[in-house]
Amino acid sequence: MKNKRVLAALLAAAMTLGLSACGGDDSGSVSGTESKTKAEDGNYDQVTYAYCTFNNIPTEEDLDVVEEEINKITREKIGAEITLMPIAISEYSSKVSLSLQGGEKIDIYESLGDFNNYVATDMAYDLTELLNQSGEGIVETVGDEWLAACTKDGSIYGVPTMKPVALTPMVVYRQDIADELAIDMTGVSDMKDMTEVLQKVKEAYPDMIPLAPVQTGEIGVSVNYGDVDFLTDDMYSPVGVLIGDSLTVTDLYSTDMFREKCELVRSWYNEGLVMQDAATTTSAAAETMSSGNYFCYLAAYSYPEADTAASLQAQCGNYPIGAKIIGDAYLSTGDLNSVSWMIASTTDVPEAAMKFLNLTYTDADIINLLIYGVEGRDYVLNEDGTVSYPEGEDSTTVPYTAQLSCGTLGNFFLMYPTAGTNPESLDWELEQNKTAKTSPAMGFTFDSSGVKTQYTAVKNVISQYLPGLICGSLDPDTEIEKFVNALNDAGYQDVLNAKQEQLDAWVAEQK
């Protein structure tokens, strides 16, 4: 019951804050400690902000323009200058980890499913006092209950992105081809229903690849398991999960459900229905779909079908886009801390880093510069308050955009809506947060530090086998057994036992 009360309070706070944020307040509320202008010695604190992008990486020259517009604000408001470090989603986690370990300057970064690992390996700064001193806007925006999902031993190590958090599996597709081939997408309700659709497209367009990967090593399996709690692991490489209402930590890779998903995508692979190098490609969905050589991809979004399609329309060139929900949203602790913002334990400017992080949650100009770039050059602000790309441009041709990162940066509710979206969709998004089925372990966070060696070894095995299995390039009849054996050799059972022990202790505390 305590779990449900906490979640109810969390969602109520999200509704209140979200609705007020969408009222158009762009005053950029900052704390009293952020009122200073220029440093007394004439210098500014230097803060490096590393963020993932699902769009193209801009040139250094084009990025500098956005950076300078941001610094015009930050020099005045917080006495700091910001260096932007956009990193492609396909290499974000590895690049950030290697940079932090190698001493490269990164002050602010996002967890992207690795929250536990960053905390366990001492890469994350304790934010508890910093939030009180320079992050009042964050605390007011996301609330204490959301921050509780990013704690360890009573200390806060991350700040959840303020957004609709209930992700719903969808297929995003070319509406023009669906119409031409009389494909009724309303009849598609799960991954299995996609087989006939993909076959029809392949038959009509032999040179077209029906299904594109959403990112490296992912063609949609990871967001279509159903009621699975990844227990604060990255959904793309889980190490022990809960299934349904059970509180028993389970090896996902030995389940019939996992095998069935792998067999399904293997059949797609053998029929040429999916990109053959999906397990290793660095191309993201926006790029592949805009090429015109693909029909669809599978992903998860927290917006209604029509809004999802409208938002992605500009990302995919001149092709009309449709979206169809193929599963239900499911909430767990990882939905909050998997996309959270952290400050590096190696930072030399922790206060300045927190002040800038605070602005990404409170200052509409800052967050819209990060997402859309410079008005007039990278986007057009329409009379109704929505944004579009300049005439003749799209996401692949403008100098800068990070539009597809809109659900991962700062405060979603301060971002301009994209043209074609419905302002009333916020109600739907908040309702999804409220009504989505919730894991019985909501609030539990796994600490991998006690099995650090095994955890790292297991993650390495997963990265070796999982992308090929869930993209169809590895045969599940022979490779799943090898995969599980390699996991066990790496110390998999030790990690599962540690998770179960911590979960049991957590459950006892709740009672």
Secondary structure, DSSP 8 states (H G I E B T S, - for coil): -HHHHHHHHHHHHHHHHHHHHTTT--S----GGG---S-TTS--EEEEEEEEESS----HHHHHHHHHHHHHHHHHHHSEEEEEEEEEGGGHHHHHHHHHHTT----EEE-TT-HHHHHHTT-B---HHHHHHH-HHHHHHHHHHHHHTTEETTEE--EE-BS----EEEEEEEHHHHHHTT--GGG--SGGGHHHHHHHHHHH-TTSEEE--SBTTBSSGGG-S-SEE-TTS-TTS-SSBEETT--S-B-GGGSHHHHHHHHHHHHHHHTT-B-TTTTT----HHHHHHTT-EEEEEEEESS-HHHHHHHHHGGGTTS-EEEEE-S--EE-THHHHTTEEEEBTT-S-HHHHHHHHHHHHH-HHHHHHHHH-SBTTTBEE-TTS-EE--TT--TTTSS---GGGTTTSSBGGGS--BTT--TTHHHHHHHHHHHSEE-TTTT-----GGGHHHHHHHHHHHHHHHHHHHHTSS-HHHHHHHHHHHHHHTTHHHHHHHHHHHHHHHHHHH-
